[in-house]
């Protein structure tokens, strides 16, 4: 099975960097593995239908746009996506 894919969309601003750090914190807390990608290309960002950054996409689903989500929120999104994909926690 492929690991989860989490994308942080944004031009590389401090808020985007904070969201990326929170994604890593949420992954560590959840005990799950994921591929984390920062997306700064405007065309790729627009392809997700977002109108504001930073944005978080978990396994192709936009979970947040235009705000900085809490670590606990991101952790819940990771858990939901992992459960839907049938992925176990990393050991």
WORARA-V300406 format. One record per backbone hydrogen bond with DSSP energy under -1.0 kcal/mol. CO is the residue of the C=O (numbers start at 0). NH is the residue of the N-H. E is the energy in kcal/mol with one decimal. If there is no record, write none. Layout:
BEGIN
CO:NH:E
CO:NH:E
END
This chain:
BEGIN
3:34:-3.2
4:58:-3.5
5:36:-2.7
6:56:-2.8
7:38:-2.8
8:54:-1.9
12:16:-2.3
13:17:-2.2
14:18:-2.2
15:19:-2.3
16:20:-2.1
17:21:-2.4
18:22:-2.3
19:23:-2.0
20:24:-2.4
21:25:-2.7
22:26:-2.3
23:27:-2.3
24:28:-2.5
25:29:-2.2
26:30:-1.4
26:31:-1.1
30:89:-2.2
34:5:-3.1
36:7:-2.7
38:9:-2.7
40:44:-2.4
41:45:-2.7
42:46:-1.5
44:47:-1.5
45:48:-1.9
53:65:-1.9
54:8:-2.7
55:62:-3.1
55:63:-1.4
56:6:-3.0
57:60:-1.6
60:57:-2.5
63:55:-2.1
69:73:-2.1
70:74:-2.7
71:75:-2.0
72:76:-2.3
73:77:-2.4
74:78:-2.3
75:79:-2.6
76:80:-2.5
77:81:-2.6
78:82:-2.4
79:83:-2.5
80:84:-1.9
81:86:-2.9
END
